[in-house]
Structure formats: C-alpha cells, structure tokens
Amino acid sequence: MKKLAILLSIVLIIAGCTPQYDSEEEVVQDDPEETEDEQRQIIPNRISDNDYQTIVPYKPNVARGTITDQVSNSYDVDELELGLIRHAKGTFSPDDYLFQEGQYLDEGMILEWIDDLNPPDKNSDDREYHEENPRIFSHVLEHNYLVRSDDNRVELGGIAIGIALKSEYNFKTEVGGPTFSTDISQKEMLEEGKEIADSLLSRIREVEELQDVPVMIALYRQNSNNAIVPGHFVAKAEVEPLAQNVDGWTNINENHVLFPSNEAETDYYDQYEIMNEFTQEVQDFFPNYTGVIGRGFYSNNELRKMSINIPIEFYGQQEVVAFSQHLYSLVMEYFPNTYDVEVTVESPNKQEALIFRNAGQEEPSVHIYE
C-alpha cells in the first residue's frame, strides 16, 4: 500500500525536492564600453551547492554558434560544453567563482587559430597527403570564471579552455566525390593536442585581459560524426597566471557507453545484463515499444549516470501514467542507488514522462507532462 500511495502521487514528488536558495545580490561588472547603470548586474539564486551562480543579464559567448559549425556531432557539442564546466569545478570552485560564457575569444580569432594550428589544407586531390596530415583540431571553447571583490564588484578570476580534437578525419579529394576517413589514435591525438594547447596559450596571453589569470585547459576526444553517444575528455592541466607553457598534464579516465552495443557487452557486462533485463520488462508491459536506448557515463571505470530513452506511441493519458508507474518500480528493482538514473519517455510528438533518481537517494522522482 505504501508503494501504491507513492505511485499515485508521482506528479507531486518533485515538489518536495525544491532546493534552498541564497539571496539575490547586485554587483557591478566593469566594462569600459558600458555606462555605470549598464554595468550593474544581478547574481540570481543558487540552485544547489554544486552549481555555479551566473550573472543577469546573461551574456552569451561572443563566439556563439561557432561550435556547431566546427563540431558535427550534437552529442559532442553538449558534452564539450557541460563537461568543461564539470572539470573546471576542480580549479574554480562554485563556492568561490561565478560562471560566465566566454567573452574574449570571438569567432574570427577561433577560426583563424584552427586554420593556423592544423596542417595546411593543400593538395586536396592527394589522398595520401590527407591521411598523413589529418586536421585534428576542431574547436576551442572558452568559459569565464568571475570573483567578487570587496567593493561589490566582480572581475575575471580565471578561464577554462576546452580543445576539441577529432578521433577520425573525414575528407574528399574532389568536389562531389566520395568521402574518405582515417582514424586518429588516442596517442597521436594527445601528442598533437598538447602541442596545440601550448600554441593556444601563447595566443591567449596576447589578449590583454587574459595575461594575468589562471587557465584550466582540457583536451576532448570527439566521437565519430554519426555516433549517438559523445566522446570524452582525456587530459587537463592548470596554468598559473602569466605562464606561457602548459605543464603537468593529468589524464582523465572517462567514457560514454551505448547500451546495447558490442562495447557494452564486452567491457561493461554487468550493466549490459541489467539493461537487457530492464528492456525485456518494458517489452513485456508494452509490446509496441520501439526500443530502449541507454547511455552510461563512466568515470574512473565506475558508472556515474545511466540515461535511458524510451520512445513509445501512446493512446491516452492513462497509458502514460500506468507506464510511468511501472518504470518507477523497474528503477527501484534493477538499478542500485550508487549512480544517477534518468529515464525519459517520449511519444512521436513530445516528451511524456521523466523518472529520475540521484545517487544516494532511496526512491525515484517522477514527472508526467501534460
């Protein structure tokens, strides 16, 4: 009866999880091109201790949109942006820094640097030249971290730089001709990525505002263009103010794994079996489902989050409620609370339901969309 009561009130579960907020405050962010009134900013409430506060009005990245032209896979775009924030927390703690999109490296600078630091795109009809000189460097993403001063002002306290590097290089030798591809080993990518990082740091230090701030640099290995999971970060380094070289690289052991897949079956068999049993339960309850897709995020060989997508066509709201109740039970039965679990249910037209549980929580929360 207790579980039934919980299930019947699933839409209300999230309401009990509302976080506590800090007070809003007004600060001034110096910008010589703005009036004093325009410089006044608001730091809104903080959602959780693990999140950065930001400043309102929100300032988009000055190179906004460039990333989607340079990085083909949308999963890579999301992970490059969110993962860079995740790794920046080890250098710029959310307790001490505010987050702001990059304000110093604009589109023109980024595209020029990418072109300069990649092998020349010459001999376009020479397949061997392309295979021996792949253009690995795809994009550089900038994030800014601000600090408060004693006079109610905020100023730049550091920057994070994400360098996107290809795991495969696609090219053509003639207009309208076939596309060829050459794989880039992680060793080759790392060696070139570290050289690119040094060159980028020298150029970054030429920007007056970025000369005397700490820099966190992270190297990101993209997945293939048609993959349905992102790549992963492979190394990071912290650079002191004024320093012109990157030293002391730290390896990052992360991986995003698709379920089901050969990689999952070979390298992550326990979770592979759990997902198979979960999928069978879904099929037994709802035979007309179109498939269950899982994406596991691993850090240091441990599963940190399992994201599951279930596309199904429904014929009434009660079907959505009943199916969500069933998924609630399956999450409780199959997934330990040692990692985050998120189950998204979608119909052809919209997202229908979300079932999620953070690591350490006993029971999932459920939201049904109307």
C-alpha positions in Angstrom: 0.0 0.0 0.0 2.8 2.4 0.8 4.4 2.0 -2.7 0.9 2.3 -4.3 0.4 5.6 -2.4 3.7 6.9 -3.6 3.0 5.8 -7.2 -0.4 7.5 -7.2 1.1 10.8 -6.2 4.1 10.6 -8.5 3.4 14.0 -10.1 3.9 15.6 -6.7 7.2 14.0 -5.8 9.3 16.6 -7.4 7.7 19.4 -5.4 9.2 18.0 -2.2 12.7 18.2 -3.7 12.7 22.0 -4.1 16.2 23.3 -3.2 17.0 26.1 -0.8 18.1 29.4 -2.4 20.6 32.1 -1.4 19.6 35.7 -1.6 20.0 37.6 -4.8 22.6 40.4 -4.8 23.5 43.3 -7.1 27.1 43.7 -8.3 29.0 45.8 -10.8 31.0 44.2 -13.7 33.5 46.6 -15.2 33.2 47.2 -18.9 34.7 50.4 -20.4 32.2 50.4 -23.2 29.2 50.5 -20.9 27.7 53.1 -18.6 27.6 52.5 -14.9 23.9 51.6 -15.0 24.6 49.1 -17.8 27.4 47.6 -15.8 25.0 46.7 -12.9 24.3 43.0 -12.8 22.3 40.7 -10.6 23.6 37.4 -9.3 20.4 35.2 -9.1 19.6 32.5 -6.6 21.8 29.4 -6.4 20.0 26.2 -7.2 22.5 23.8 -5.5 25.9 23.8 -3.8 27.3 22.0 -6.9 26.1 24.6 -9.4 27.7 27.9 -10.4 25.8 31.1 -9.9 25.6 33.3 -13.0 25.1 37.0 -13.7 21.9 38.5 -15.2 21.5 39.9 -17.8 23.1 36.8 -19.2 25.9 37.4 -21.7 26.1 34.7 -24.5 29.5 33.5 -25.7 31.0 36.0 -28.1 31.7 33.1 -30.5 28.1 31.8 -30.0 27.2 29.3 -32.8 30.7 28.7 -33.9 30.9 25.3 -32.1 28.0 23.8 -34.2 29.9 24.6 -37.4 33.1 23.1 -36.2 31.8 20.0 -34.2 29.4 17.9 -36.3 28.0 15.6 -33.6 25.4 17.3 -31.4 26.2 14.9 -28.5 29.8 16.1 -28.7 28.7 19.7 -28.6 26.7 19.1 -25.4 29.4 17.1 -23.7 32.2 19.6 -24.6 30.2 22.4 -23.0 28.9 20.6 -20.0 32.0 18.5 -19.4 34.2 21.6 -19.5 32.1 23.1 -16.6 32.4 19.8 -14.7 36.1 19.7 -14.9 36.5 23.4 -14.2 35.0 22.8 -10.8 38.3 21.2 -9.6 40.1 24.5 -10.4 37.4 27.1 -10.0 35.1 26.1 -7.1 31.4 27.1 -7.3 31.8 28.3 -3.8 34.3 31.0 -4.9 33.6 31.7 -8.5 30.7 32.8 -10.7 30.2 31.4 -14.2 30.1 33.4 -17.4 30.2 32.4 -21.1 33.4 33.3 -22.9 33.7 37.0 -23.6 37.2 37.3 -25.1 37.8 34.7 -27.9 35.5 35.7 -30.8 34.6 33.7 -33.9 37.2 35.3 -36.1 40.0 34.5 -33.6 38.9 30.9 -33.1 38.6 30.1 -36.9 42.0 31.7 -37.6 43.6 29.7 -34.8 42.1 26.5 -36.0 43.3 27.1 -39.5 46.8 28.1 -38.4 47.3 25.2 -36.0 46.1 22.5 -38.3 48.2 21.1 -41.3 47.7 23.2 -44.4 44.7 22.1 -46.4 46.6 21.7 -49.7 46.9 19.0 -52.4 43.2 18.4 -52.0 43.3 15.7 -54.6 46.1 13.8 -52.8 44.5 11.1 -50.6 47.8 10.1 -49.1 48.6 13.7 -48.1 45.2 13.9 -46.2 45.8 10.6 -44.5 49.3 11.6 -43.3 48.3 15.1 -42.3 44.9 15.0 -40.7 43.3 18.2 -39.5 42.6 17.1 -36.0 41.9 20.4 -34.2 38.2 21.2 -34.4 37.3 23.9 -31.9 38.3 25.8 -28.9 35.6 26.6 -26.3 36.1 29.4 -23.7 34.4 29.8 -20.3 35.0 32.6 -17.8 35.0 32.4 -14.0 34.4 35.6 -12.1 35.3 36.5 -8.5 33.8 39.1 -6.1 35.8 42.0 -4.8 35.3 43.9 -1.6 33.6 46.9 -3.2 30.6 44.9 -4.6 32.2 44.3 -8.0 33.0 41.2 -10.0 36.1 40.7 -12.1 37.6 37.9 -14.2 39.2 35.4 -11.9 40.2 32.7 -14.5 39.2 31.0 -17.7 38.6 27.4 -18.8 39.5 26.3 -22.3 38.2 23.1 -24.0 40.1 21.9 -27.1 38.1 19.6 -29.3 40.1 17.0 -31.2 38.9 14.5 -33.8 39.1 10.7 -33.4 38.5 10.4 -37.2 39.3 12.7 -40.0 36.9 12.8 -43.0 37.9 14.3 -46.3 37.3 14.4 -50.0 39.8 14.5 -52.8 37.3 16.0 -55.4 34.2 18.1 -55.3 31.2 15.7 -55.3 33.4 12.7 -54.9 33.4 10.1 -52.1 34.2 10.8 -48.5 37.3 9.1 -47.1 38.1 8.6 -43.5 41.2 7.9 -41.5 41.2 7.0 -37.8 43.2 9.1 -35.3 44.7 7.1 -32.4 44.4 8.5 -29.0 48.2 8.6 -28.6 48.6 10.7 -31.8 45.6 12.9 -30.8 47.1 13.5 -27.3 50.5 14.4 -28.7 49.1 16.9 -31.1 46.6 18.2 -28.7 49.3 19.1 -26.1 51.2 21.0 -28.8 48.1 22.8 -29.8 47.4 23.7 -26.2 50.9 25.3 -25.9 50.3 27.3 -29.0 46.8 28.4 -27.9 48.1 29.5 -24.5 50.6 31.8 -26.2 47.9 33.4 -28.3 45.5 33.6 -25.3 48.2 35.5 -23.4 48.3 38.1 -26.1 44.8 39.2 -25.1 45.3 41.9 -22.5 42.6 40.8 -20.1 43.8 37.2 -20.2 47.5 37.8 -19.4 47.4 37.6 -15.6 44.7 35.0 -14.9 44.9 31.2 -14.2 43.8 29.0 -17.1 42.4 25.4 -17.0 42.8 23.6 -20.3 41.1 20.3 -21.1 41.5 18.1 -24.2 38.4 16.5 -25.6 38.3 13.5 -27.9 35.3 13.7 -30.2 33.3 10.6 -31.3 32.5 9.8 -34.9 30.1 12.1 -36.6 27.2 9.6 -36.7 27.7 8.2 -33.1 24.7 8.5 -30.7 26.9 8.9 -27.6 29.5 11.7 -27.2 33.3 11.3 -26.9 35.1 12.2 -23.7 37.7 14.3 -22.1 41.2 12.7 -22.0 43.5 15.2 -20.2 43.6 18.5 -18.3 46.1 21.0 -16.9 46.2 24.1 -14.8 48.3 27.1 -15.8 49.3 29.8 -13.4 48.8 33.5 -14.2 51.4 34.8 -16.7 52.7 31.3 -17.5 53.3 30.8 -21.3 53.6 27.0 -21.3 51.3 24.1 -20.2 53.0 21.6 -17.8 51.7 18.9 -15.5 49.0 17.2 -17.6 46.6 15.0 -15.7 45.0 12.1 -17.5 41.2 11.9 -17.4 39.5 8.4 -17.4 36.0 8.9 -18.8 33.8 7.1 -21.2 30.3 7.3 -22.6 28.9 3.9 -23.5 25.9 2.9 -25.6 23.5 0.2 -24.4 23.1 -2.2 -26.2 26.4 -2.3 -28.0 29.4 -4.6 -28.5 31.5 -2.4 -26.3 28.9 -2.6 -23.5 28.7 -6.4 -23.7 32.5 -6.8 -23.8 33.6 -4.2 -21.3 30.6 -3.5 -19.0 28.8 -6.8 -18.9 27.1 -6.4 -15.6 25.3 -3.2 -16.7 24.7 -4.8 -20.1 22.8 -7.6 -18.5 20.8 -5.2 -16.2 19.8 -3.2 -19.3 18.8 -6.3 -21.1 16.5 -7.4 -18.3 15.1 -3.9 -17.9 14.4 -3.8 -21.7 12.6 -7.2 -21.5 10.4 -5.9 -18.7 9.5 -2.9 -20.8 8.6 -5.1 -23.7 6.5 -7.4 -21.6 4.5 -4.5 -20.3 4.2 -2.5 -23.6 4.8 -4.8 -26.6 4.5 -2.0 -29.2 7.6 -0.1 -27.8 10.2 0.8 -30.5 13.3 0.3 -28.4 15.2 1.2 -25.3 18.4 3.2 -25.6 20.8 3.6 -22.7 23.8 5.8 -22.4 26.1 5.2 -19.5 28.7 7.7 -18.3 31.7 6.2 -16.6 34.4 8.0 -14.7 37.5 6.1 -13.4 35.8 2.9 -14.6 32.7 3.4 -12.4 29.3 4.1 -13.7 28.2 7.6 -12.6 25.0 8.0 -14.6 22.7 5.9 -16.7 20.4 7.8 -19.1 17.6 5.8 -20.7 15.4 6.9 -23.5 12.1 5.0 -24.3 10.2 6.1 -27.4 6.6 4.8 -27.4 3.3 5.8 -29.1 0.5 6.3 -26.5 -3.2 6.3 -27.0 -4.3 8.1 -23.8 -3.0 9.8 -20.7 -3.8 6.9 -18.5 -1.4 4.8 -20.5 1.3 7.3 -19.7 0.5 7.2 -16.0 0.4 3.4 -15.9 3.7 3.0 -17.8 5.4 5.6 -15.6 4.3 3.7 -12.5 5.8 0.6 -14.0 9.1 2.3 -14.8 9.2 3.6 -11.2 9.1 0.0 -10.0 11.7 -1.1 -12.5 14.1 1.6 -11.5 13.7 0.5 -7.9 14.2 -3.2 -8.8 17.1 -3.1 -11.3 19.3 -0.1 -10.6 21.3 0.4 -7.4 21.4 3.9 -6.0 25.1 4.2 -6.4 24.8 6.2 -9.6 22.3 8.6 -11.1 19.5 7.1 -13.2 17.3 9.1 -15.6 14.5 7.6 -17.8 12.9 9.7 -20.4 9.7 8.5 -22.1 8.8 10.1 -25.4 6.0 9.9 -27.9 6.4 11.0 -31.5 5.2 14.5 -30.6 6.6 15.3 -27.2 8.3 14.1 -24.0 5.7 12.3 -21.9 7.4 11.5 -18.6 10.6 11.7 -16.7 11.7 9.3 -14.0 15.0 10.1 -12.2 16.9 9.3 -9.1 20.2 10.8 -8.0 22.9 8.7 -6.4 22.3 8.1 -2.8 18.5 8.7 -2.9 16.3 5.8 -2.0 13.3 6.4 -4.3 12.9 7.9 -7.8 11.1 11.1 -8.6 8.6 11.1 -11.4 7.1 13.9 -13.6 4.4 13.4 -16.1 4.0 16.1 -18.7 0.5 17.2 -19.7 
